[in-house]
Each structure stands twice: as C-alpha cells, then as structure tokens.
C-alpha cells in the first residue's frame, strides 16, 4: 500500500485529487488544507509521496516540502501549481529537493504518470538505503 499525503489550501483541488487518486488501487491518501497540520501528521506517520500546492496562505509549498524533507528525507516530494516561474522551480528543486513539478490544471494521464514515476523513485530510494545498510553491517562485522 502506497501512503500519499496531499496538501493544498483549495478544497476543490483536494476533492479532485481524492477522486482521481481514489480510483487507483493500492494507494491510501490523506489530504490536508493546512500545512502545519500536515507537518504534525508527518511526525507520527511515514508517507511514500508528499504532494503540495506551491501557493498557500500560511507558507509556500517549497517551505512546507523543505520541512517535510527534514522529517521524512526518504519520502518523494512533488509540487502542484498553476503558477510556475523559473525562480519558484529553482527554489523547489534546491530547497525541497522535489522530484517533479505538476502544473495545474493537470491531465489525469499526466498525474498518473507522475504518481507512477514517484512511487518508482521511492522504491529506488528504499532499495539504495537497504544496500547502504547492508554494506555498513558487512563493514562492521569485519
């Protein structure tokens, strides 16, 4: 089961994502309209994928995802936005280390492709982490 968190201050966007993603088997989705509430949830539950809107009143998506990265560095992070300038993209990549930027409004096929790629990236991260742990155990036993 893939654990997915979505953060967006627009309830219509959250509802749309619930409908789109809710049709996909094997995904558990938790949606938040307040980034602070989502950060509290990240302190107690692990998520494979975290999706955030770029523009929110309380904090930007970059700020939120940078904090999320501190709490869960192995989660994959995506930004959704109808607003995309070069500076915003650079900040998202450099500060929050996002995996992908998805434009609003998105096409269902585009969103599904982004989700699949993100879940594959998550598996790669976990596999790489397991290999590093195994290597460290081998070094420690010598």
N, CA and C of each residue as an Amber inpcrd file, in Angstrom:
protein
   426
   0.8500000  -1.1790000   0.0000000   0.0000000   0.0000000   0.0000000
   0.8930000   1.2400000   0.0000000   0.6930000   2.1200000  -0.9510000
   1.4260000   3.3820000  -1.0210000   0.7060000   4.4190000  -0.1630000
   1.4690000   5.1040000   0.6700000   0.9270000   6.1630000   1.5280000
   1.2020000   7.5060000   0.8750000   0.1560000   8.2600000   0.6110000
   0.2430000   9.5250000  -0.1110000  -0.3520000  10.6460000   0.7240000
   0.3690000  11.7480000   0.8500000  -0.1230000  12.9460000   1.5160000
  -0.2620000  14.0500000   0.4740000  -1.3810000  14.7710000   0.5360000
  -1.6090000  15.9110000  -0.3460000  -1.9230000  17.1190000   0.5240000
  -1.2860000  18.2550000   0.2120000  -1.5160000  19.4940000   0.9460000
  -1.8530000  20.5920000  -0.0620000  -3.0370000  21.1740000   0.0990000
  -3.4820000  22.2580000  -0.7810000  -4.5460000  23.0390000  -0.0260000
  -4.4700000  24.3500000  -0.0820000  -5.4520000  25.1690000   0.6350000
  -6.7990000  25.2380000  -0.0710000  -6.8790000  24.7440000  -1.3000000
  -8.1340000  24.7670000  -2.0610000  -8.8470000  23.4210000  -1.9280000
 -10.0240000  23.4410000  -1.2970000 -10.7770000  22.2090000  -1.0930000
 -11.1580000  21.5350000  -2.4130000 -11.4390000  22.3290000  -3.4550000
 -11.7820000  21.7440000  -4.7570000 -10.6350000  20.9110000  -5.3170000
  -9.4240000  21.3730000  -5.1240000  -8.2500000  20.6230000  -5.5910000
  -8.1150000  19.3220000  -4.8030000  -8.2820000  19.4090000  -3.4860000
  -8.1980000  18.1990000  -2.6620000  -9.2630000  17.1870000  -3.0760000
 -10.4900000  17.6690000  -3.3150000 -11.5700000  16.7760000  -3.7410000
 -11.2590000  16.1300000  -5.0860000 -10.7200000  16.9120000  -6.0120000
 -10.3670000  16.3900000  -7.3240000  -9.2840000  15.3180000  -7.2080000
  -8.2920000  15.5640000  -6.3870000  -7.2270000  14.5750000  -6.1920000
  -7.7680000  13.3160000  -5.5270000  -8.6680000  13.4750000  -4.5750000
  -9.2810000  12.3010000  -3.9410000 -10.0090000  11.4450000  -4.9830000
 -10.7530000  12.1030000  -5.8830000 -11.4760000  11.3590000  -6.9250000
 -10.5130000  10.6700000  -7.8790000  -9.5120000  11.4140000  -8.3360000
  -8.5690000  10.8730000  -9.3150000  -7.7290000   9.7540000  -8.7150000
  -7.1330000  10.0160000  -7.5770000  -6.2350000   9.0460000  -6.9510000
  -7.0310000   7.9280000  -6.2810000  -8.2300000   8.2580000  -5.7940000
  -9.0560000   7.2670000  -5.1110000  -9.4480000   6.0900000  -5.9800000
  -9.4230000   6.2730000  -7.2870000  -9.7420000   5.1810000  -8.2190000
  -8.6030000   4.1830000  -8.3550000  -7.4350000   4.5790000  -7.9400000
  -6.2620000   3.7200000  -8.1060000  -6.1450000   2.7570000  -6.9210000
  -6.0410000   1.4650000  -7.2010000  -5.8710000   0.5080000  -6.0950000
  -4.4860000   0.6410000  -5.4770000  -4.3970000   0.3330000  -4.1980000
  -3.1030000   0.2920000  -3.5260000  -2.5760000   1.6300000  -3.0610000
  -3.4330000   2.6650000  -3.0430000  -2.9940000   3.9740000  -2.5720000
  -3.9050000   4.4280000  -1.4370000  -3.2910000   4.8030000  -0.3390000
  -4.0070000   5.4010000   0.7820000  -3.6670000   6.8900000   0.7840000
  -4.6750000   7.7440000   0.6850000  -4.4580000   9.1820000   0.5630000
  -4.9550000   9.9200000   1.8020000  -4.1220000  10.7970000   2.3310000
  -4.5210000  11.7100000   3.4010000  -4.3570000  13.1200000   2.8560000
  -5.4200000  13.9300000   2.9820000  -5.4150000  15.2830000   2.4260000
  -5.5020000  16.3140000   3.5420000  -4.7660000  17.4030000   3.3690000
  -4.7130000  18.4710000   4.3670000  -4.8260000  19.8240000   3.6770000
  -5.6130000  20.7090000   4.2660000  -5.7190000  22.0660000   3.7400000
  -4.7820000  23.0160000   4.4800000  -4.2340000  22.5840000   5.6010000
  -3.3120000  23.3920000   6.4050000  -1.9420000  22.7150000   6.4790000
  -0.8970000  23.3720000   5.9960000   0.4320000  22.7570000   6.0270000
   0.9270000  22.4260000   7.4410000   0.5670000  23.2440000   8.4150000
   1.0090000  22.9840000   9.7930000   0.4320000  21.6690000  10.3040000
  -0.8280000  21.4100000   9.9800000  -1.4680000  20.1520000  10.3750000
  -0.7720000  18.9740000   9.6860000  -0.4380000  19.1460000   8.4250000
   0.2610000  18.0910000   7.6820000   1.6370000  17.8190000   8.2920000
   2.3420000  18.8600000   8.7090000   3.6520000  18.6670000   9.3430000
   3.5200000  17.8860000  10.6440000   2.4730000  18.1640000  11.4060000
   2.2430000  17.3950000  12.6430000   2.0030000  15.9180000  12.3140000
   1.2630000  15.6570000  11.2470000   0.9860000  14.2740000  10.8410000
   2.2700000  13.5700000  10.3930000   3.1550000  14.3050000   9.7380000
   4.4270000  13.7310000   9.2920000   5.3080000  13.3030000  10.4620000
   5.0580000  13.8460000  11.6340000   5.8380000  13.4760000  12.8100000
   5.4330000  12.1100000  13.3600000   4.2480000  11.6110000  12.9630000
   3.7710000  10.3440000  13.5150000   3.5190000   9.2560000  12.4730000
   3.4810000   9.6080000  11.1960000   3.2110000   8.6170000  10.1570000
   4.1390000   8.8310000   8.9760000   4.6410000   7.7380000   8.4190000
   5.5120000   7.8060000   7.2420000   4.6830000   7.7910000   5.9670000
   5.1130000   8.6010000   5.0030000   4.4650000   8.6840000   3.7030000
   5.4800000   8.3960000   2.6160000   5.0200000   7.7070000   1.5760000
   5.8800000   7.4200000   0.4320000   6.0220000   8.6480000  -0.4460000
   4.9240000   9.3760000  -0.5900000   4.8650000  10.5090000  -1.5030000
   4.1280000  11.6630000  -0.8360000   4.6960000  12.8610000  -0.9590000
   4.0850000  14.0740000  -0.4120000   3.9230000  15.0630000  -1.5590000
   2.6760000  15.4800000  -1.7840000   2.3640000  16.4410000  -2.8450000
   1.8650000  17.7170000  -2.1920000   2.3960000  18.8530000  -2.6220000
   1.9740000  20.1350000  -2.0620000   1.7020000  21.1490000  -3.1580000
   0.7180000  21.9880000  -2.9010000   0.4830000  23.1550000  -3.7320000
   1.6670000  24.0980000  -3.5420000   1.9370000  24.9110000  -4.5370000
   3.0280000  25.8730000  -4.4100000   2.6090000  27.1010000  -3.6040000
   1.4500000  27.6630000  -3.9380000   0.9920000  28.8990000  -3.2810000
  -0.0820000  28.5930000  -2.2620000   0.2490000  28.8090000  -0.9870000
  -0.7120000  28.6520000   0.1040000  -0.5470000  29.8480000   1.0230000
  -1.6010000  30.2340000   1.7440000  -1.5090000  31.4230000   2.5900000
  -0.5120000  31.3100000   3.7430000  -0.4470000  30.1640000   4.4010000
   0.3820000  30.0380000   5.6000000   1.8710000  29.9180000   5.2860000
   2.1950000  29.1980000   4.2460000   3.5920000  29.0180000   3.8210000
   3.5770000  28.5190000   2.3850000   4.6760000  28.6950000   1.6960000
   4.7340000  28.1930000   0.3250000   4.9140000  26.6800000   0.3410000
   4.6350000  26.0770000  -0.7880000   4.8700000  24.6500000  -0.9150000
   6.3330000  24.2970000  -0.7540000   7.2100000  25.1740000  -1.1970000
   8.6470000  24.9390000  -1.0390000   9.0100000  24.9110000   0.4380000
   8.5010000  25.8740000   1.1920000   8.7700000  25.8930000   2.6350000
   8.2320000  24.6330000   3.3090000   6.9940000  24.2720000   2.9430000
   6.3940000  23.0740000   3.5270000   7.2090000  21.8290000   3.1800000
   7.5310000  21.6650000   1.9020000   8.2420000  20.4580000   1.4860000
   9.6690000  20.4080000   2.0300000  10.2900000  21.5570000   2.2330000
  11.6190000  21.5700000   2.8520000  11.5290000  21.0560000   4.2920000
  10.4920000  21.4650000   5.0150000  10.2940000  20.9670000   6.3780000
   9.9140000  19.4860000   6.3670000   9.0970000  19.0950000   5.4050000
   8.7160000  17.6880000   5.2670000   9.9500000  16.8330000   4.9970000
  10.8490000  17.3520000   4.1820000  12.0910000  16.6340000   3.8630000
  12.9290000  16.3990000   5.1160000  12.9520000  17.3820000   6.0080000
  13.6820000  17.2200000   7.2690000  13.0730000  16.0980000   8.1100000
  11.7570000  16.0150000   8.1080000  11.0590000  14.9940000   8.9010000
  11.1190000  13.6130000   8.2520000  11.0100000  13.5830000   6.9250000
  10.9760000  12.3070000   6.2000000  11.8270000  12.4050000   4.9290000
  13.1370000  12.3010000   5.0890000  14.0300000  12.5050000   3.9410000
  13.8680000  11.4780000   2.8180000  13.3050000  10.3210000   3.0930000
  13.1550000   9.3000000   2.0570000  11.8170000   9.3690000   1.3290000
  10.9600000  10.2900000   1.7390000   9.7040000  10.4870000   1.0020000
   9.9980000  11.2270000  -0.2950000   9.2180000  10.9420000  -1.3130000
   9.3490000  11.6400000  -2.5890000   8.4020000  12.8350000  -2.5360000
   8.8590000  13.9830000  -3.0820000   8.0870000  15.2210000  -2.9770000
   7.7690000  15.7850000  -4.3610000   6.4990000  16.2020000  -4.5290000
   6.0400000  16.8290000  -5.7670000   5.3840000  18.1510000  -5.4340000
   5.4470000  19.0930000  -6.3790000   4.7540000  20.3860000  -6.2600000
   3.6890000  20.4470000  -7.3380000   2.5090000  20.9250000  -6.9370000
   1.4130000  21.2200000  -7.8680000   1.2770000  22.7290000  -7.9110000
   1.1480000  23.2810000  -9.0960000   0.9520000  24.7230000  -9.1420000
   0.4500000  25.1960000 -10.4890000  -0.3910000  26.2180000 -10.4310000
  -0.8100000  26.9120000 -11.6280000   0.1330000  28.0740000 -11.9020000
   1.0380000  28.3150000 -10.9720000   1.9860000  29.4180000 -11.0400000
   3.3740000  28.8110000 -11.1560000   4.0330000  29.0590000 -12.2540000
   5.3650000  28.4670000 -12.4200000   6.3160000  29.4770000 -13.0380000
   7.1680000  30.0310000 -12.2150000   8.2380000  30.8350000 -12.7740000
   9.5590000  30.1340000 -12.4810000  10.5890000  30.5900000 -13.1380000
  11.8890000  29.9420000 -13.0260000  12.3950000  29.9420000 -11.5820000
  12.2330000  31.0550000 -10.8900000  12.7070000  31.1500000  -9.5090000
  11.9920000  30.1590000  -8.6010000  10.6780000  30.0130000  -8.7960000
   9.9020000  29.0650000  -7.9940000  10.3950000  27.6380000  -8.2150000
  10.6660000  27.2980000  -9.4660000  11.1540000  25.9480000  -9.7600000
  12.5370000  25.7070000  -9.1680000  13.4020000  26.6850000  -9.2850000
  14.7480000  26.5500000  -8.7340000  14.6800000  26.3850000  -7.2180000
  13.8590000  27.1950000  -6.5470000  13.6920000  27.0600000  -5.0990000
  13.1660000  25.6770000  -4.7280000  12.1780000  25.2090000  -5.4630000
  11.5830000  23.9060000  -5.1680000  12.6210000  22.7890000  -5.3050000
  13.4270000  22.8830000  -6.3140000  14.4410000  21.8470000  -6.5310000
  15.5510000  21.9470000  -5.4930000  16.0550000  23.1330000  -5.2650000
  17.1910000  23.3030000  -4.3690000  16.8470000  23.1730000  -2.8930000
  15.7400000  23.7510000  -2.4630000  15.4020000  23.7430000  -1.0400000
  14.6510000  22.4850000  -0.6180000  13.6820000  22.0790000  -1.3990000
  12.8290000  20.9580000  -1.0030000  13.2010000  19.6590000  -1.7050000
  14.1180000  19.7480000  -2.6830000  14.5330000  18.5790000  -3.4480000
  13.3250000  17.8260000  -4.0080000  12.4690000  18.5860000  -4.6960000
  11.2880000  17.9500000  -5.2750000  11.6930000  17.0210000  -6.4050000
  10.8750000  16.0150000  -6.6110000  11.1010000  15.0410000  -7.6720000
  10.4920000  15.5260000  -8.9800000   9.3330000  16.1730000  -8.8820000
   8.6400000  16.5990000 -10.0920000   7.7310000  17.7810000  -9.7930000
   7.4950000  18.5910000 -10.8150000   6.5850000  19.7390000 -10.7670000
   5.4160000  19.4160000 -11.6910000   4.1810000  19.4360000 -11.1630000
   2.9880000  19.1490000 -11.9620000   2.1620000  20.4250000 -12.0410000
   1.8370000  20.8440000 -13.2510000   1.0810000  22.0870000 -13.4490000
  -0.4070000  21.8760000 -13.2160000  -1.0190000  22.9290000 -12.6690000
  -2.4790000  22.9710000 -12.5530000  -3.0030000  23.7550000 -13.7430000
  -4.0840000  23.3780000 -14.3460000  -4.7830000  22.1160000 -14.1080000
  -4.0040000  20.9810000 -14.7620000  -4.0510000  19.8230000 -14.1610000
  -3.3320000  18.6730000 -14.6760000  -4.2920000  17.7770000 -15.4420000
  -3.7240000  17.0060000 -16.3360000  -4.4850000  15.9630000 -17.0110000
  -4.3770000  14.6960000 -16.1840000  -5.4080000  13.8820000 -16.2170000
  -5.3950000  12.6530000 -15.4170000  -4.2220000  11.7520000 -15.7950000
  -3.9450000  11.6510000 -17.0950000  -2.8240000  10.8220000 -17.5470000
  -1.4980000  11.3800000 -17.0310000  -1.3490000  12.6960000 -17.0990000
  -0.1250000  13.3370000 -16.5950000   0.0590000  13.0710000 -15.1070000
  -1.0210000  13.2040000 -14.3400000  -0.9450000  12.9680000 -12.8970000
  -0.6070000  11.5110000 -12.6150000  -1.2500000  10.5860000 -13.3090000
  -0.9750000   9.1690000 -13.0930000   0.4720000   8.8160000 -13.4300000
   0.9950000   9.4010000 -14.5000000   2.4030000   9.1720000 -14.8560000
   3.3310000   9.7140000 -13.7710000   3.0090000  10.8900000 -13.2390000
   3.8170000  11.4740000 -12.1710000   3.7790000  10.5980000 -10.9240000
   2.6100000  10.0770000 -10.5860000   2.4850000   9.1960000  -9.4200000
   3.2960000   7.9210000  -9.6110000   3.1700000   7.3010000 -10.7730000
   3.9270000   6.0730000 -11.0410000   5.4330000   6.3300000 -10.9420000
   5.8970000   7.4080000 -11.5520000   7.3210000   7.7330000 -11.5050000
   7.7680000   8.0030000 -10.0670000   6.9290000   8.6730000  -9.2920000
   7.2650000   8.9770000  -7.8970000   7.3410000   7.7020000  -7.0600000
   6.3970000   6.7880000  -7.2560000   6.4320000   5.5370000  -6.4970000
   7.6380000   4.6830000  -6.9000000   8.0120000   4.7160000  -8.1740000
   9.2210000   4.0120000  -8.6120000  10.4620000   4.6360000  -7.9710000
  10.4820000   5.9680000  -7.8960000  11.6020000   6.6650000  -7.2470000
  11.6830000   6.2950000  -5.7690000  10.5500000   6.1940000  -5.1250000
  10.5090000   5.8040000  -3.7060000  11.1220000   4.4050000  -3.5360000
  10.7600000   3.4760000  -4.4170000  11.3210000   2.1230000  -4.3460000
  12.8270000   2.1520000  -4.5520000  13.2880000   2.9850000  -5.4810000
  14.7260000   3.1100000  -5.7240000  15.4350000   3.6250000  -4.4780000
  14.8440000   4.6310000  -3.8320000  15.4320000   5.2090000  -2.6150000
  15.5150000   4.1640000  -1.5140000  14.4350000   3.4170000  -1.3240000
  14.4210000   2.3940000  -0.2770000  15.4120000   1.2720000  -0.5700000
  15.5180000   0.8630000  -1.8240000  16.4780000  -0.1860000  -2.2090000
  17.9040000   0.2860000  -1.9800000  18.1680000   1.5190000  -2.3650000
  19.5070000   2.0820000  -2.1820000  19.8490000   2.1720000  -0.6980000
  18.9020000   2.5820000   0.1060000  19.1040000   2.6700000   1.5530000
  19.3810000   1.2910000   2.1440000  18.6520000   0.2790000   1.6820000
  18.8700000  -1.0830000   2.1730000  20.2680000  -1.5750000   1.8050000
  20.7210000  -1.2560000   0.5880000  22.0640000  -1.6670000   0.1650000
  23.1350000  -0.9910000   1.0260000  22.9530000   0.2890000   1.3230000
  23.9070000   1.0150000   2.1660000  23.9430000   0.3930000   3.5620000
  22.7660000   0.0900000   4.1130000  22.7050000  -0.5270000   5.4420000
  23.4090000  -1.8810000   5.4500000  23.2050000  -2.6780000   4.4190000
  23.8440000  -3.9870000   4.3180000  25.3620000  -3.8330000   4.2350000
  25.8180000  -2.8970000   3.4440000  27.2480000  -2.6340000   3.3080000
  27.8520000  -2.2160000   4.6520000  27.1460000  -1.3500000   5.3750000
  27.6330000  -0.9000000   6.6710000  27.6920000  -2.0540000   7.6740000
  26.6950000  -2.9660000   7.6140000  26.7330000  -4.1500000   8.5010000
  27.9360000  -5.0230000   8.1610000  28.1940000  -5.1950000   6.8750000
  29.3330000  -6.0100000   6.4670000  30.6420000  -5.3870000   6.9560000
  30.7690000  -4.0850000   6.8380000  31.9800000  -3.4110000   7.3190000
  32.1250000  -3.5550000   8.8270000  31.0170000  -3.4680000   9.5310000
  31.0490000  -3.5550000  10.9900000  31.3930000  -4.9500000  11.4890000
  31.1190000  -5.9760000  10.6910000  31.3770000  -7.3580000  11.1340000
  32.8090000  -7.8040000  10.8300000  33.5790000  -6.9600000  10.1940000
  34.9670000  -7.3300000   9.8530000  35.9020000  -7.0180000  10.9830000
